Amino acid sequence: MTTNDWIAIATVVLSVVSVVLSGFFGVRTTRLSHKLEEDRARRLEEESAIKAAERVYEPLAQAAAELQSRIFNIVETGWVPLMKRYESHGDYALISTAFLFAHYFGWIEARRQAVLSSSGEGRRDEGVQQLIDDVLKILRRSNDSEGFLFFTVEQRAIGELVCGWDVNPETGARIPNVMGYASFERRFHADEDFAKWFGSIHAGMDQVSTGDVRRLVAIQRALVDLIDKLDPKRRYTAGFELQYIDLSDNPAQT
């Protein structure tokens, strides 16, 4: 074979090797790109659950703060004086207390659905969930009395009754909303089945009138812990006194 023939053969061999190597590295590059894209998607999914949950942190923190504030007033003032304070407004004390529980349950439901509509987990929201569970467990605990007692399914049901969703026409994003007081009061008076969900508020009135505020104190303290996690810098709850109820003057209730 002539030199030109060897050169031609070498050229062909080099071309084949170049094609093989290009294909090999091309496949590796494609696989690497695919893996990087999967990792990026996974990180975005993990963030999405946190972002979805955090979108309701502000209204949830405010709802928790309003509820703990009412509980604080009931314990400090007593239910009968509270009723007398608002006696010119009919059953406002009863209905507004029921509303504050419902409003809290509504934003808990909004957070739950927001997280379910996304995927992934995040450490910060796991901490929030634990504190939400602490409140839930106190509310469902039945060893004290029927006062202010809401079983787990009842809490969820009330949340579903007062929570709704709007859709942003431009982005298609679901936006949670929770029933306001005017709508709540109207439905409470007009719908007996709806009002029955709040029978434990009536029982709670009787319980507090005897001086038994143990459940309320436990609920209030758990709510304060939740608010501390949701809003540690008090951006959403600056106007509230967020301190544990102090029963040191009444050790029988601690």
N, C-alpha and C positions, 0 to 999 in steps of 0.2 A: 504494500500500500504506500502511496506517496504521502509526502508531508501534508499536502492539501487535504488528502482523505482523512488523515488523523486529526487535523484541525477541524474538519467538518464534523467528525464523530464526537470530538470533545465539545464542540459547540452545541451539538444536539443533547449530549449528556448533561451539560451545564444547564441547558434550557429546561430539561426534564426535572433536574434537581431543584432548580429555581421555582418551577411550578409547584412541585411537591412541598417545598419549604413554605412557599407563599400560602398554599392551601392549609398546611399544618398550623402556621402562625395565625392565619385568618380564622380558622376554627377556634383556636385558643383565645384570640381576641374577642370573637363573638361570644364565646362562653363567659369570658371575664366580664364583658360588657353586660351580658344577661344577668350574671351574678350581682354585679354592682347595681343594676337596675332593681333587682329583687330586694337587695339590702336597702336601697333608697325607698322603695315602696313600703317595705316593712317599717322603716323608721317613720315614714309619713303616716302609716296606719296607727302606729303607737302614739304619735303626736295627736292624731285626729280624735282619739278617745278623750285625751286630756283636754284638747281644745273644746270639744263638744261639751264636756262636763264643766269646764271653766266658764262657758258662756252663761251658765245659770248660777254661778257663784254669787254674783251681786244680789239678784233678787232672792236667792235662797238664804243668804246671810241676813238680809233685811227681814225676811219673813221669820227667821229664827229669832232675831233680835226683838221683833215686835211681840212674838209669843212669850219669850222669856220675860219681857218687860211687864206684860199683863199678869203672868204668874207671880212675878215679884210683888206687884201691887196687891194681888189677892192675898198673898201670904202676909205682907206687911200691914195691910188695911183690914183684912177679913172680908168674907164674901158679903155679909149683911151690910156693912158700911158701904161697900162698893155698889151694892144694889140701890141703897138709899141715895148715893151720890148721883145716880143716873135715873132715879125714879120718875123724873119729869119726862124722860125719853122712853117710857114704856119698858119693853124687855131688851133694851139695848145692851145691858151688861151681859145677859145670857147669850144673845145672838152674836154680839161682837167677839165674845170669848170663843164661841163655836167657830166663828169665821177665822180667827187667828190660828186655831188648830188646823182648819181646812186649808187655809192659805199655805201653811207650812207643808202639809201633806201634798198639796198641789205642786209645789216647787221641787219636792223630793221626787215626785213622779216625773216631772219635766226633766230632771237630771237623769233619772233612770232611763227614760226613753232616748235621751240625747246620746248617752253612752252606748245603748244597744244599737243605735242606728249607725255607729261607727265601730271600729275594731281596735284592738290593741289595749295595752295596759300601761299604767304609769304609777310610779311610787307615790307621788303626791296625792293623787286621787284615791289610791288605795287607803291612805291615811284618812282622807275625808270619809270614805265609805265605812271605815271602822267606827268613826265617831257617829255617823248616821245610824249605824247598827246599834250603838250604845243607847241612843235616844229611843230607837224603836223597841229595844228590849225592855226599857223602863216603862214605856207606854203600854206594853202588852202584859206586863207583870200583874197577875191577878191575886196575889196573896195578901194584899192590903185591903182592897175593897173594889167596888165597881166604879168608884169615882175617877173620872178622867182616865178611864181604861179603854184603850183601843187595841184590839188584837191586830196581828200583822196584816191579815187579809182586809180588815176594816180600814186600816191606814191606807193600804193600796187602793181600795175601792173609793174612798173619799178623794184621794188624789186624782183618780181617773175621772170622777164626777166633776171636778172643778178645773181640770187642766185641759186645754185645747191647743190646737196648732194652726197657725197661719202659714201661708207659703209666699215667699218673696217672688213676685211675678217675673223679675229679671234674672235672678240666679237659681230659682227653684228651691232655695234653702228653706227648711222648715223652721219656723219661729215659734217658740212656746209662749202661751199666755195662760194666766190663771185668773179665774173668776174674781171680779172685784166685789167690794162690800155691798154695793147697791143691788147687784144681781143676786148675790148670795142671800141677802135679807128677803128679797122678793120671792125667791124660790123656797126659802125656809118657811115662810108663811103660807105659801100656796101649795106646797108639795109635802104631804105628810110622810111619804116614803123617804124623801130626802131628809126631812127633819129627824127621822128616827135614827139616822146614823150618828146623831149627836146626843143620844140619851145619856151617855156617861157624863155629860156636862151637868145635867140635872143631878145625877148621883154625886157628882163632885161638889155641888153646892151643899148638899147635906153633909158630906164628909168634912168639908172645910168648916162648916158651922159648928162642928163638934171640937174643933181645934186640931184636927188631924190633917197636917199638910205635908206628910212625909213624901207622898208621890210627887206632889208639885215641886218640892224642893229638889228631889232627885232629877226630875225633868229639867228644871231650870239650870241646874249645874251642868247637866249633859249638853244642853243647848249652848251654854257659854263656852264649853270646851270646843264644840263644833264651830262656833263663830270665830274663836281664836285661830282655828285652822283655816277656815275659809277666808278670813279677812284679818290677818295678823297686824296689818298696818292701819286698820280702822278707816279704810278708804270708803267703805260702804255703810258703816255703822257708827260713824263718829258721834252722832247725837244720842247714843244710848249709854246708860250706865251698865256696864257689863261686869258685874261682880257676883260672886256666889252669894246666895241668901245666907245670912248669918243667924243661926239659931242658938248661939251660945247663951242667950238669956233664957232659953227654953230647952234645956238638955234632954227633956223627955221626948222631944221630937227629932233629935239628931240620930 
